[in-house]
Amino acid sequence: MGLGALSVFCYLITPTEASARYGLDHRFAVGSKEFLNTITGATGVPFTGGNRLEVLNNGDEFYPAMLDAIDAAEVSVTIEAYIYWAGAIGLDFARALAAKAQQGLPVKILLDAVGSATIGSDILKTLETGGCQLAWYNPIHWYTLGRFNHRTHRKSLIVDGRIGFTGGAGIADHWNGHAQSPEHWRDVQVRIEGPAVGALQTGFAQNWLQSTGELVTGLDYYPVFDSSEGLWLQTIMSSPETGSSAVRTMYYLSIVSARESISIANPYFVPDETAIATLLDAKQRGVHVRILVSGARNDNWLARHNSVRLYGPLLEAGIEILEYNRTMLHHKVMIVDDVWATVGTTNFDNRSFAHNEESNVCFHDREAVERLARDFERDAAVSERVQLDAWRRRGLLERTQGLVASMLTEQA
């Protein structure tokens, strides 16, 4: 019986999505038309023009912008979120959302049944009495055990189908402030306005349909855009339901197409063999590779120790690994050659690639990328560089924890 239970457990946690093995070469650079056409074709996601993008750092910037957008909503509000927890900021959002619902706007909120399980009765009461529509993504039941590992890790707020927010942050008090202490996390959101918002809405609509049986339709959610001026953006909605991770494809193709520099900021950095090989190959081509991770303040034991145990080959090749120890670093950013960047919800690990619903916004614009690059430099300046000798001298306890963590790498 024990072996049978273990077999069932292993079957349920085994991902169906896998990393590409072939075709990851570096024939073209990220600044080329070949790269952009390949990214479009390989992910199945086109670029759309006529957009505006704003990078927002930490809760002091993105929460007021999000609440202002809700307050200004005219026809609809939709939210898809992994984390919506009890607390002051959660109540602020609940009151703002309820106020719009009471004005007669449809307010649809889709929350992950695991990630938002601690939302609390006060917030639920405020949303429900206010007339908001609330649904749960993939609740755990005996008849859903085959999908229990499949979560929506997206953090999307879409207002009127025209303005969208996505990035690393959910709705919880530890994102308040400006990363000034260990109780206030460091994170990044982007505010986008224009046709690229449509993909976020589509991702929400598909999961809303799956969860509620309701089809989201009409111009209130999918408006017509007249202007073609502005940024060209690619909004990738990744899902294990499709059998492959579009974001993993985007990450790996970007790495192999780098010519000058790769800067990755990600809290949970657990690269698979393919990712390690592409990073090592980039370094051998002369690309300056830096990886910024959450260090001592990391909130995920499994991801943290899986990450540390994999440092060796990267450090030996001369790749810089920087640990941010001031607070929990939680944003998910990659910058390549200072002309290509992505910001989103996707961690650089198997859980995001193979198990979760994710969203990333990509852009090929030097001016827009410069803002992210400046922020990366500021974070790197206050981080500690991991030294190969120190990594080799790590103690028995840390090595043992890495060994134990390695047994569940697929869940990290």
Secondary structure as UniProt FT lines:
FT   HELIX           2..13
FT   TURN            30..31
FT   HELIX           33..43
FT   STRAND          48..57
FT   HELIX           58..71
FT   STRAND          77..81
FT   HELIX           88..102
FT   TURN            103..104
FT   STRAND          107..112
FT   TURN            113..118
FT   HELIX           121..130
FT   STRAND          133..137
FT   HELIX           142..147
FT   TURN            148..149
FT   STRAND          151..152
FT   STRAND          155..159
FT   TURN            160..162
FT   STRAND          163..167
FT   HELIX           173..175
FT   TURN            182..183
FT   STRAND          188..193
FT   TURN            195..196
FT   HELIX           197..212
FT   TURN            219..221
FT   STRAND          231..238
FT   HELIX           240..242
FT   HELIX           246..256
FT   STRAND          261..265
FT   HELIX           273..284
FT   TURN            285..286
FT   STRAND          288..294
FT   TURN            296..297
FT   HELIX           301..309
FT   HELIX           311..316
FT   TURN            317..318
FT   STRAND          320..324
FT   STRAND          332..336
FT   TURN            337..339
FT   STRAND          340..344
FT   HELIX           351..355
FT   STRAND          356..363
FT   HELIX           366..381
FT   STRAND          384..385
FT   HELIX           388..392
FT   HELIX           396..406
FT   TURN            407..408
FT   HELIX           409..411
//
